[in-house]
Amino acid sequence: MRTIQILKFMPLALLAIACQSNQGDISNIKDEVKVDTVVVKKDSAAPFQYQTEQFADLRILRYQVPGFEELSLQQKTLLYYLSEAAVCGKDILWDQNYKYNLTVRKTLENIIESYKGDKTAPDYLKFEEYTKRVWFSNGIHHHYSSDKILPEFPKEFFLNIVVKFKYKWFSFSTKRK
């Protein structure tokens, strides 16, 4: 029975090994990992907010994980490596969904990070919503219907943003930082 349980996680473990960064030895990983924790009081008067954001036809939800604090260090370490494997697999998923998805994602990320204009302007808000939809769907096609997600902002708005930035700001490398 124990062998079956181990075999269930073998593909994820192999993915984690394949996605290892160039940091070399991972024996001292506990020194490199920073853990951010949020303390939630169970007797607090404020109810837990499951929905964090809503846009287009999407709602972003978060979950409580009761009992996480009681997990052993070994179990928490496994969860850490599984989450790292998922992050490594993200680019694979984006690339499989559409040939130019990684380039589109890098472009949108760079614009969101470096935009200096009015972030309350209607065109920018539409651009931001489009970007969130693309992020949620792991590409430019809707996550259920596979229809292309069409931007609602004007083409000129996008072209003006791209022209204002220097090319070096648009690094199209798919390597993780």
C-alpha positions as CSV (number, residue, x, y, z in Angstrom):
1,M,0.0,0.0,0.0
2,R,2.8,2.4,0.9
3,T,4.5,1.7,-2.5
4,I,1.2,2.8,-4.3
5,Q,1.1,6.0,-2.3
6,I,4.7,6.8,-3.3
7,L,4.1,6.0,-6.9
8,K,1.2,8.4,-7.1
9,F,3.6,11.3,-6.4
10,M,6.4,10.0,-8.7
11,P,5.5,12.1,-11.8
12,L,5.3,15.2,-9.6
13,A,8.6,14.5,-8.0
14,L,10.2,13.9,-11.4
15,L,8.8,17.2,-12.6
16,A,10.2,19.0,-9.5
17,I,13.6,17.5,-10.2
18,A,13.5,18.5,-13.9
19,C,12.5,22.0,-13.0
20,Q,15.3,22.6,-10.5
21,S,16.9,25.9,-10.8
22,N,20.7,26.4,-11.4
23,Q,21.3,26.9,-7.7
24,G,23.0,23.5,-7.4
25,D,22.9,21.8,-4.1
26,I,19.5,21.8,-2.4
27,S,20.6,20.2,0.8
28,N,20.5,23.6,2.6
29,I,17.1,24.5,1.2
30,K,15.7,25.4,4.7
31,D,18.2,28.3,4.8
32,E,17.0,29.7,1.5
33,V,13.2,29.4,1.8
34,K,11.3,32.3,3.3
35,V,7.9,31.4,4.7
36,D,5.3,34.1,5.1
37,T,2.5,33.2,7.5
38,V,-0.8,34.8,8.2
39,V,-2.3,34.3,11.6
40,V,-6.1,33.9,11.5
41,K,-7.8,34.0,14.8
42,K,-10.6,31.5,15.0
43,D,-12.7,33.7,17.3
44,S,-12.3,36.8,15.2
45,A,-15.5,38.7,14.5
46,A,-14.8,39.2,10.8
47,P,-15.9,36.3,8.7
48,F,-13.4,34.7,6.2
49,Q,-13.6,36.3,2.8
50,Y,-13.6,33.5,0.1
51,Q,-14.0,35.7,-2.9
52,T,-11.1,38.1,-3.4
53,E,-11.8,39.5,-6.8
54,Q,-14.4,39.4,-9.6
55,F,-14.0,40.4,-13.3
56,A,-15.6,39.5,-16.6
57,D,-17.2,36.0,-16.0
58,L,-14.7,35.0,-13.3
59,R,-14.5,35.0,-9.6
60,I,-11.2,34.5,-7.8
61,L,-11.6,32.4,-4.6
62,R,-9.3,31.5,-1.8
63,Y,-9.6,28.7,0.7
64,Q,-8.9,28.0,4.3
65,V,-6.7,24.9,4.9
66,P,-7.6,23.7,8.4
67,G,-4.9,21.6,10.0
68,F,-2.0,22.9,7.9
69,E,-0.2,24.0,11.0
70,E,-0.3,20.5,12.4
71,L,1.5,19.0,9.4
72,S,5.0,17.6,9.9
73,L,8.0,19.4,8.5
74,Q,8.4,16.6,6.0
75,Q,4.8,17.0,4.8
76,K,5.2,20.8,4.5
77,T,8.5,20.3,2.6
78,L,6.6,18.0,0.1
79,L,4.0,20.6,-0.4
80,Y,6.6,23.2,-1.0
81,Y,8.3,21.1,-3.7
82,L,4.9,20.2,-5.3
83,S,4.1,23.9,-5.5
84,E,7.5,24.6,-7.1
85,A,6.8,21.8,-9.6
86,A,3.5,23.5,-10.5
87,V,5.2,26.8,-11.1
88,C,7.8,25.1,-13.3
89,G,5.0,23.5,-15.3
90,K,3.2,26.8,-15.8
91,D,5.3,27.7,-18.9
92,I,4.7,24.3,-20.4
93,L,0.9,24.7,-20.0
94,W,1.0,28.2,-21.5
95,D,3.1,27.0,-24.4
96,Q,0.9,24.1,-25.1
97,N,-2.3,26.2,-25.2
98,Y,-1.0,28.5,-28.0
99,K,2.2,29.1,-29.9
100,Y,2.6,32.7,-28.8
101,N,1.1,32.6,-25.3
102,L,4.5,33.0,-23.6
103,T,5.3,36.1,-25.6
104,V,1.9,37.5,-25.0
105,R,2.2,36.8,-21.2
106,K,5.6,38.5,-21.0
107,T,4.4,41.5,-22.9
108,L,1.3,41.9,-20.7
109,E,3.3,41.4,-17.5
110,N,5.9,44.0,-18.5
111,I,3.2,46.5,-19.3
112,I,1.4,46.0,-16.0
113,E,4.6,46.2,-14.0
114,S,6.0,49.4,-15.8
115,Y,2.9,51.4,-16.9
116,K,3.3,55.0,-15.7
117,G,0.1,56.5,-17.1
118,D,-3.3,57.0,-15.5
119,K,-4.4,53.6,-14.0
120,T,-7.9,54.8,-13.5
121,A,-8.5,55.6,-17.2
122,P,-11.3,53.4,-18.8
123,D,-8.9,52.0,-21.5
124,Y,-6.3,51.0,-18.9
125,L,-9.0,49.3,-16.8
126,K,-10.2,47.3,-19.8
127,F,-6.5,46.4,-20.5
128,E,-6.1,45.3,-16.9
129,E,-9.3,43.1,-17.1
130,Y,-8.1,41.6,-20.4
131,T,-4.7,40.8,-18.8
132,K,-6.4,39.1,-15.8
133,R,-8.6,37.0,-18.1
134,V,-5.5,35.9,-20.0
135,W,-3.7,35.1,-16.8
136,F,-6.6,33.1,-15.5
137,S,-7.1,31.2,-18.7
138,N,-3.3,30.4,-19.1
139,G,-3.4,32.1,-22.5
140,I,-5.5,34.1,-24.9
141,H,-8.2,31.4,-25.3
142,H,-11.1,31.1,-22.8
143,H,-10.5,28.4,-20.3
144,Y,-13.8,26.5,-21.0
145,S,-15.0,27.4,-24.5
146,S,-11.5,27.8,-26.1
147,D,-12.8,31.0,-27.9
148,K,-10.2,33.6,-28.3
149,I,-10.4,36.3,-25.6
150,L,-10.8,39.6,-27.5
151,P,-9.6,42.8,-25.9
152,E,-12.2,45.5,-25.3
153,F,-9.7,48.3,-25.3
154,P,-8.8,50.2,-28.5
155,K,-5.9,48.9,-30.6
156,E,-4.3,52.4,-30.5
157,F,-4.2,52.3,-26.7
158,F,-2.1,49.1,-26.8
159,L,0.2,50.3,-29.6
160,N,0.8,53.6,-27.8
161,I,1.9,51.7,-24.7
162,V,4.2,49.4,-26.5
163,V,5.8,52.3,-28.5
164,K,6.5,54.3,-25.4
165,F,8.6,51.6,-23.8
166,K,12.1,50.7,-24.8
167,Y,12.7,47.3,-26.3
168,K,14.9,46.2,-23.3
169,W,11.8,46.4,-21.0
170,F,10.2,43.7,-23.1
171,S,12.4,40.7,-22.4
172,F,10.8,37.7,-24.1
173,S,13.0,35.2,-22.3
174,T,10.9,32.4,-20.8
175,K,13.5,31.7,-18.1
176,R,12.4,32.2,-14.5
177,K,14.0,35.0,-12.6
